[in-house]
Amino acid sequence: MVESVVLDPVDLHILRLLQNDARTTYRELAAEVGVAPSTCLDRVTRLRRSGVILGHQLRLDPAKLGRGLEALLLVQVRPHRRELIGPFVERVRALPETRALFHLTGPDDYLVHVAVTDTADLQRLVLDEFTSRREVARVETRLIFQAWDCGPLLPPAAGAPGAAGTKAPMSGH
């Protein structure tokens, strides 16, 4: 199990701000959290080195790119063996329609978030890229009517369920 990193209120404030706008400058971050810009830079660098900050992502509007219909595909793969799973995952990840892929427990093996142009494109994707494959036993499709961003992601509050465990302290300024 990966150890959690202990974060102080300044670290948490920096993470909240960066999750809302990753392009915020160190000068703006420093002013908002009440530390010197050099201190802010040091903290963000430590958050990156410790693996708390994994990178930056550009978010695009699928509808404005001609992919206005989004769906979740619940996929069952049979037999569920490693020699089939690796190629399946790589093929699904390479599809231009795939937004996210999750390996699951339970009756479904995978959840695939896709963005397509319309229902005919979704039907083509399901039939040509999923159910035509020998290892795909079943695909259930759920259309996404609306989605909301949530967050920011922060560690559980002290004493909250899930907050227990070994913590690796993080030095701060």
PyRosetta script that sets phi, psi and omega in degrees:
from pyrosetta import init, pose_from_sequence

init()
pose = pose_from_sequence("MVESVVLDPVDLHILRLLQNDARTTYRELAAEVGVAPSTCLDRVTRLRRSGVILGHQLRLDPAKLGRGLEALLLVQVRPHRRELIGPFVERVRALPETRALFHLTGPDDYLVHVAVTDTADLQRLVLDEFTSRREVARVETRLIFQAWDCGPLLPPAAGAPGAAGTKAPMSGH")
pose.set_psi(1, 138.8)
pose.set_omega(1, 179.9)
pose.set_phi(2, -74.4)
pose.set_psi(2, 135.5)
pose.set_omega(2, 178.5)
pose.set_phi(3, -77.3)
pose.set_psi(3, 141.5)
pose.set_omega(3, 175.3)
pose.set_phi(4, -76.8)
pose.set_psi(4, 158.2)
pose.set_omega(4, 177.0)
pose.set_phi(5, -106.2)
pose.set_psi(5, 132.3)
pose.set_omega(5, 177.5)
pose.set_phi(6, -78.0)
pose.set_psi(6, 125.8)
pose.set_omega(6, -177.9)
pose.set_phi(7, -117.9)
pose.set_psi(7, 138.2)
pose.set_omega(7, 177.7)
pose.set_phi(8, -89.3)
pose.set_psi(8, 174.4)
pose.set_omega(8, -177.3)
pose.set_phi(9, -58.4)
pose.set_psi(9, -33.4)
pose.set_omega(9, 178.4)
pose.set_phi(10, -67.3)
pose.set_psi(10, -44.5)
pose.set_omega(10, 177.0)
pose.set_phi(11, -58.3)
pose.set_psi(11, -45.5)
pose.set_omega(11, -178.7)
pose.set_phi(12, -63.3)
pose.set_psi(12, -39.8)
pose.set_omega(12, 178.4)
pose.set_phi(13, -64.1)
pose.set_psi(13, -43.1)
pose.set_omega(13, 177.1)
pose.set_phi(14, -60.0)
pose.set_psi(14, -44.9)
pose.set_omega(14, -179.8)
pose.set_phi(15, -63.9)
pose.set_psi(15, -40.9)
pose.set_omega(15, 177.4)
pose.set_phi(16, -59.4)
pose.set_psi(16, -48.6)
pose.set_omega(16, -177.7)
pose.set_phi(17, -63.7)
pose.set_psi(17, -45.3)
pose.set_omega(17, -178.6)
pose.set_phi(18, -67.2)
pose.set_psi(18, -32.0)
pose.set_omega(18, 177.7)
pose.set_phi(19, -70.2)
pose.set_psi(19, -27.5)
pose.set_omega(19, 176.5)
pose.set_phi(20, -79.8)
pose.set_psi(20, -32.7)
pose.set_omega(20, 178.7)
pose.set_phi(21, -157.1)
pose.set_psi(21, 98.3)
pose.set_omega(21, -177.5)
pose.set_phi(22, -68.1)
pose.set_psi(22, -11.2)
pose.set_omega(22, 179.7)
pose.set_phi(23, -90.7)
pose.set_psi(23, 2.8)
pose.set_omega(23, 177.9)
pose.set_phi(24, -59.0)
pose.set_psi(24, 132.4)
pose.set_omega(24, -178.9)
pose.set_phi(25, -74.1)
pose.set_psi(25, 159.6)
pose.set_omega(25, 177.1)
pose.set_phi(26, -62.5)
pose.set_psi(26, -35.9)
pose.set_omega(26, 178.6)
pose.set_phi(27, -62.7)
pose.set_psi(27, -45.0)
pose.set_omega(27, 178.9)
pose.set_phi(28, -66.9)
pose.set_psi(28, -42.2)
pose.set_omega(28, 177.2)
pose.set_phi(29, -59.9)
pose.set_psi(29, -48.0)
pose.set_omega(29, -178.1)
pose.set_phi(30, -59.0)
pose.set_psi(30, -44.6)
pose.set_omega(30, 179.9)
pose.set_phi(31, -63.2)
pose.set_psi(31, -41.1)
pose.set_omega(31, -177.7)
pose.set_phi(32, -68.3)
pose.set_psi(32, -39.2)
pose.set_omega(32, -177.0)
pose.set_phi(33, -93.6)
pose.set_psi(33, -7.8)
pose.set_omega(33, 175.2)
pose.set_phi(34, 81.4)
pose.set_psi(34, 35.9)
pose.set_omega(34, 175.4)
pose.set_phi(35, -130.0)
pose.set_psi(35, 168.5)
pose.set_omega(35, 177.8)
pose.set_phi(36, -70.6)
pose.set_psi(36, 149.9)
pose.set_omega(36, 177.7)
pose.set_phi(37, -55.2)
pose.set_psi(37, -37.7)
pose.set_omega(37, 179.5)
pose.set_phi(38, -66.4)
pose.set_psi(38, -38.1)
pose.set_omega(38, 176.9)
pose.set_phi(39, -64.8)
pose.set_psi(39, -42.5)
pose.set_omega(39, 179.0)
pose.set_phi(40, -61.4)
pose.set_psi(40, -45.4)
pose.set_omega(40, 178.3)
pose.set_phi(41, -59.9)
pose.set_psi(41, -44.1)
pose.set_omega(41, 178.6)
pose.set_phi(42, -60.6)
pose.set_psi(42, -42.7)
pose.set_omega(42, -179.2)
pose.set_phi(43, -65.8)
pose.set_psi(43, -44.7)
pose.set_omega(43, 179.4)
pose.set_phi(44, -64.1)
pose.set_psi(44, -39.9)
pose.set_omega(44, 177.6)
pose.set_phi(45, -60.6)
pose.set_psi(45, -44.4)
pose.set_omega(45, 177.8)
pose.set_phi(46, -64.6)
pose.set_psi(46, -38.0)
pose.set_omega(46, 178.2)
pose.set_phi(47, -64.7)
pose.set_psi(47, -35.0)
pose.set_omega(47, 176.1)
pose.set_phi(48, -70.2)
pose.set_psi(48, -48.6)
pose.set_omega(48, -177.9)
pose.set_phi(49, -61.6)
pose.set_psi(49, -35.2)
pose.set_omega(49, -179.4)
pose.set_phi(50, -78.8)
pose.set_psi(50, -7.0)
pose.set_omega(50, 178.2)
pose.set_phi(51, 87.3)
pose.set_psi(51, 5.3)
pose.set_omega(51, 177.2)
pose.set_phi(52, -69.3)
pose.set_psi(52, -47.8)
pose.set_omega(52, 175.1)
pose.set_phi(53, -92.6)
pose.set_psi(53, 120.6)
pose.set_omega(53, -176.1)
pose.set_phi(54, -96.9)
pose.set_psi(54, -20.4)
pose.set_omega(54, -178.6)
pose.set_phi(55, 158.4)
pose.set_psi(55, -165.2)
pose.set_omega(55, 179.6)
pose.set_phi(56, -125.9)
pose.set_psi(56, 145.3)
pose.set_omega(56, 179.6)
pose.set_phi(57, -128.0)
pose.set_psi(57, 145.0)
pose.set_omega(57, 173.9)
pose.set_phi(58, -96.6)
pose.set_psi(58, 126.2)
pose.set_omega(58, 179.9)
pose.set_phi(59, -100.1)
pose.set_psi(59, 133.7)
pose.set_omega(59, -179.8)
pose.set_phi(60, -118.9)
pose.set_psi(60, 153.9)
pose.set_omega(60, 176.3)
pose.set_phi(61, -90.8)
pose.set_psi(61, 109.5)
pose.set_omega(61, -177.7)
pose.set_phi(62, -57.1)
pose.set_psi(62, -37.4)
pose.set_omega(62, -178.8)
pose.set_phi(63, -62.7)
pose.set_psi(63, -38.4)
pose.set_omega(63, -179.6)
pose.set_phi(64, -73.3)
pose.set_psi(64, -12.7)
pose.set_omega(64, 175.5)
pose.set_phi(65, -100.3)
pose.set_psi(65, 12.2)
pose.set_omega(65, 178.4)
pose.set_phi(66, 84.8)
pose.set_psi(66, 12.8)
pose.set_omega(66, 179.5)
pose.set_phi(67, -121.1)
pose.set_psi(67, 67.9)
pose.set_omega(67, -172.9)
pose.set_phi(68, -81.6)
pose.set_psi(68, -6.8)
pose.set_omega(68, 179.0)
pose.set_phi(69, -110.9)
pose.set_psi(69, 121.1)
pose.set_omega(69, 178.2)
pose.set_phi(70, -114.1)
pose.set_psi(70, 147.9)
pose.set_omega(70, -178.3)
pose.set_phi(71, -147.1)
pose.set_psi(71, 161.0)
pose.set_omega(71, 172.1)
pose.set_phi(72, -112.7)
pose.set_psi(72, 128.1)
pose.set_omega(72, 178.1)
pose.set_phi(73, -108.3)
pose.set_psi(73, 121.9)
pose.set_omega(73, 173.7)
pose.set_phi(74, -94.0)
pose.set_psi(74, 118.0)
pose.set_omega(74, -171.4)
pose.set_phi(75, -118.8)
pose.set_psi(75, 132.2)
pose.set_omega(75, 175.1)
pose.set_phi(76, -109.7)
pose.set_psi(76, 125.7)
pose.set_omega(76, -179.5)
pose.set_phi(77, -109.4)
pose.set_psi(77, 130.6)
pose.set_omega(77, -180.0)
pose.set_phi(78, -137.1)
pose.set_psi(78, 132.4)
pose.set_omega(78, -7.6)
pose.set_phi(79, -73.9)
pose.set_psi(79, 150.1)
pose.set_omega(79, -177.6)
pose.set_phi(80, -86.6)
pose.set_psi(80, 78.4)
pose.set_omega(80, -177.2)
pose.set_phi(81, -121.8)
pose.set_psi(81, 149.5)
pose.set_omega(81, -176.4)
pose.set_phi(82, -53.4)
pose.set_psi(82, -40.5)
pose.set_omega(82, -176.9)
pose.set_phi(83, -67.3)
pose.set_psi(83, -19.8)
pose.set_omega(83, 175.3)
pose.set_phi(84, -94.3)
pose.set_psi(84, -32.2)
pose.set_omega(84, -174.2)
pose.set_phi(85, -66.6)
pose.set_psi(85, -46.7)
pose.set_omega(85, -178.5)
pose.set_phi(86, -56.5)
pose.set_psi(86, -54.6)
pose.set_omega(86, 178.3)
pose.set_phi(87, -62.4)
pose.set_psi(87, -36.1)
pose.set_omega(87, 178.1)
pose.set_phi(88, -61.6)
pose.set_psi(88, -49.1)
pose.set_omega(88, -179.1)
pose.set_phi(89, -60.1)
pose.set_psi(89, -46.4)
pose.set_omega(89, -179.1)
pose.set_phi(90, -63.7)
pose.set_psi(90, -39.8)
pose.set_omega(90, 179.0)
pose.set_phi(91, -64.5)
pose.set_psi(91, -45.9)
pose.set_omega(91, -179.5)
pose.set_phi(92, -64.4)
pose.set_psi(92, -41.6)
pose.set_omega(92, 179.0)
pose.set_phi(93, -63.6)
pose.set_psi(93, -28.6)
pose.set_omega(93, -178.3)
pose.set_phi(94, -81.5)
pose.set_psi(94, -14.0)
pose.set_omega(94, -179.9)
pose.set_phi(95, -67.7)
pose.set_psi(95, 132.4)
pose.set_omega(95, -179.0)
pose.set_phi(96, -64.9)
pose.set_psi(96, -19.6)
pose.set_omega(96, 179.9)
pose.set_phi(97, -80.1)
pose.set_psi(97, -19.2)
pose.set_omega(97, -173.9)
pose.set_phi(98, -75.4)
pose.set_psi(98, 126.0)
pose.set_omega(98, 176.6)
pose.set_phi(99, -99.9)
pose.set_psi(99, -36.8)
pose.set_omega(99, -179.7)
pose.set_phi(100, -158.0)
pose.set_psi(100, 152.7)
pose.set_omega(100, 180.0)
pose.set_phi(101, -137.4)
pose.set_psi(101, 131.0)
pose.set_omega(101, -178.9)
pose.set_phi(102, -126.5)
pose.set_psi(102, 134.0)
pose.set_omega(102, 172.7)
pose.set_phi(103, -91.4)
pose.set_psi(103, 127.9)
pose.set_omega(103, -170.5)
pose.set_phi(104, -117.5)
pose.set_psi(104, 164.7)
pose.set_omega(104, 164.4)
pose.set_phi(105, -97.1)
pose.set_psi(105, 168.4)
pose.set_omega(105, 177.3)
pose.set_phi(106, 97.3)
pose.set_psi(106, -165.2)
pose.set_omega(106, -174.0)
pose.set_phi(107, -68.5)
pose.set_psi(107, -26.1)
pose.set_omega(107, 178.0)
pose.set_phi(108, -102.3)
pose.set_psi(108, 139.8)
pose.set_omega(108, -177.4)
pose.set_phi(109, -88.2)
pose.set_psi(109, -32.3)
pose.set_omega(109, -175.8)
pose.set_phi(110, -138.8)
pose.set_psi(110, 148.5)
pose.set_omega(110, 169.9)
pose.set_phi(111, -119.3)
pose.set_psi(111, 122.3)
pose.set_omega(111, -177.7)
pose.set_phi(112, -117.7)
pose.set_psi(112, 121.4)
pose.set_omega(112, 175.6)
pose.set_phi(113, -92.8)
pose.set_psi(113, 122.0)
pose.set_omega(113, -177.6)
pose.set_phi(114, -124.7)
pose.set_psi(114, 155.7)
pose.set_omega(114, 173.7)
pose.set_phi(115, -128.8)
pose.set_psi(115, 123.6)
pose.set_omega(115, -176.2)
pose.set_phi(116, -130.2)
pose.set_psi(116, 173.8)
pose.set_omega(116, -177.3)
pose.set_phi(117, -77.0)
pose.set_psi(117, -40.8)
pose.set_omega(117, -176.5)
pose.set_phi(118, -163.8)
pose.set_psi(118, -175.1)
pose.set_omega(118, -177.3)
pose.set_phi(119, -65.7)
pose.set_psi(119, -34.3)
pose.set_omega(119, 177.8)
pose.set_phi(120, -64.9)
pose.set_psi(120, -38.2)
pose.set_omega(120, 177.7)
pose.set_phi(121, -67.6)
pose.set_psi(121, -38.4)
pose.set_omega(121, 177.3)
pose.set_phi(122, -64.6)
pose.set_psi(122, -43.5)
pose.set_omega(122, 177.8)
pose.set_phi(123, -61.0)
pose.set_psi(123, -44.6)
pose.set_omega(123, 177.1)
pose.set_phi(124, -58.8)
pose.set_psi(124, -45.6)
pose.set_omega(124, -179.4)
pose.set_phi(125, -60.3)
pose.set_psi(125, -48.9)
pose.set_omega(125, -178.4)
pose.set_phi(126, -62.7)
pose.set_psi(126, -46.4)
pose.set_omega(126, -176.1)
pose.set_phi(127, -73.0)
pose.set_psi(127, -45.5)
pose.set_omega(127, -174.1)
pose.set_phi(128, -82.7)
pose.set_psi(128, -32.0)
pose.set_omega(128, -174.0)
pose.set_phi(129, -105.4)
pose.set_psi(129, -16.2)
pose.set_omega(129, -177.8)
pose.set_phi(130, -119.9)
pose.set_psi(130, -70.7)
pose.set_omega(130, -172.2)
pose.set_phi(131, -67.7)
pose.set_psi(131, -17.1)
pose.set_omega(131, 176.6)
pose.set_phi(132, -76.0)
pose.set_psi(132, -13.1)
pose.set_omega(132, -179.7)
pose.set_phi(133, -80.9)
pose.set_psi(133, 136.2)
pose.set_omega(133, -178.2)
pose.set_phi(134, -60.0)
pose.set_psi(134, -37.7)
pose.set_omega(134, -175.9)
pose.set_phi(135, -78.1)
pose.set_psi(135, -13.1)
pose.set_omega(135, -179.3)
pose.set_phi(136, -87.1)
pose.set_psi(136, 112.3)
pose.set_omega(136, -177.5)
pose.set_phi(137, -86.1)
pose.set_psi(137, -31.2)
pose.set_omega(137, -174.5)
pose.set_phi(138, -160.7)
pose.set_psi(138, 145.0)
pose.set_omega(138, 173.2)
pose.set_phi(139, -134.4)
pose.set_psi(139, 126.3)
pose.set_omega(139, 171.4)
pose.set_phi(140, -111.3)
pose.set_psi(140, 138.4)
pose.set_omega(140, -176.2)
pose.set_phi(141, -114.1)
pose.set_psi(141, 133.6)
pose.set_omega(141, 175.5)
pose.set_phi(142, -125.6)
pose.set_psi(142, 121.6)
pose.set_omega(142, 176.4)
pose.set_phi(143, -76.8)
pose.set_psi(143, 145.0)
pose.set_omega(143, 176.7)
pose.set_phi(144, -99.1)
pose.set_psi(144, 114.7)
pose.set_omega(144, 177.6)
pose.set_phi(145, -79.2)
pose.set_psi(145, -41.1)
pose.set_omega(145, -177.9)
pose.set_phi(146, -156.9)
pose.set_psi(146, 148.6)
pose.set_omega(146, 178.2)
pose.set_phi(147, -133.5)
pose.set_psi(147, 150.4)
pose.set_omega(147, 178.3)
pose.set_phi(148, -126.4)
pose.set_psi(148, 141.5)
pose.set_omega(148, 171.3)
pose.set_phi(149, -78.6)
pose.set_psi(149, 145.7)
pose.set_omega(149, 179.1)
pose.set_phi(150, -127.6)
pose.set_psi(150, 170.2)
pose.set_omega(150, 177.2)
pose.set_phi(151, 124.3)
pose.set_psi(151, -168.6)
pose.set_omega(151, 5.8)
pose.set_phi(152, -75.0)
pose.set_psi(152, 158.5)
pose.set_omega(152, 178.4)
pose.set_phi(153, -81.0)
pose.set_psi(153, 120.4)
pose.set_omega(153, 178.2)
pose.set_phi(154, -133.2)
pose.set_psi(154, 160.2)
pose.set_omega(154, 179.0)
pose.set_phi(155, -66.1)
pose.set_psi(155, 157.7)
pose.set_omega(155, 177.2)
pose.set_phi(156, -61.5)
pose.set_psi(156, 148.0)
pose.set_omega(156, 176.7)
pose.set_phi(157, -64.9)
pose.set_psi(157, 148.5)
pose.set_omega(157, 178.5)
pose.set_phi(158, -55.5)
pose.set_psi(158, 132.5)
pose.set_omega(158, 179.7)
pose.set_phi(159, 87.2)
pose.set_psi(159, -8.5)
pose.set_omega(159, 179.3)
pose.set_phi(160, -80.3)
pose.set_psi(160, 155.4)
pose.set_omega(160, 176.2)
pose.set_phi(161, -56.9)
pose.set_psi(161, 135.8)
pose.set_omega(161, -179.8)
pose.set_phi(162, 89.5)
pose.set_psi(162, -5.0)
pose.set_omega(162, -178.3)
pose.set_phi(163, -85.7)
pose.set_psi(163, -13.4)
pose.set_omega(163, -178.7)
pose.set_phi(164, -72.9)
pose.set_psi(164, 160.8)
pose.set_omega(164, 177.9)
pose.set_phi(165, 131.1)
pose.set_psi(165, 172.1)
pose.set_omega(165, -180.0)
pose.set_phi(166, -73.8)
pose.set_psi(166, 131.5)
pose.set_omega(166, -179.6)
pose.set_phi(167, -113.9)
pose.set_psi(167, 138.1)
pose.set_omega(167, 173.9)
pose.set_phi(168, -101.1)
pose.set_psi(168, 111.2)
pose.set_omega(168, -177.0)
pose.set_phi(169, -62.0)
pose.set_psi(169, 148.0)
pose.set_omega(169, 178.8)
pose.set_phi(170, -117.2)
pose.set_psi(170, 122.8)
pose.set_omega(170, -178.0)
pose.set_phi(171, -69.9)
pose.set_psi(171, 149.6)
pose.set_omega(171, -178.8)
pose.set_phi(172, -137.9)
pose.set_psi(172, 173.1)
pose.set_omega(172, 176.4)
pose.set_phi(173, -100.6)
pose.dump_pdb("model.pdb")
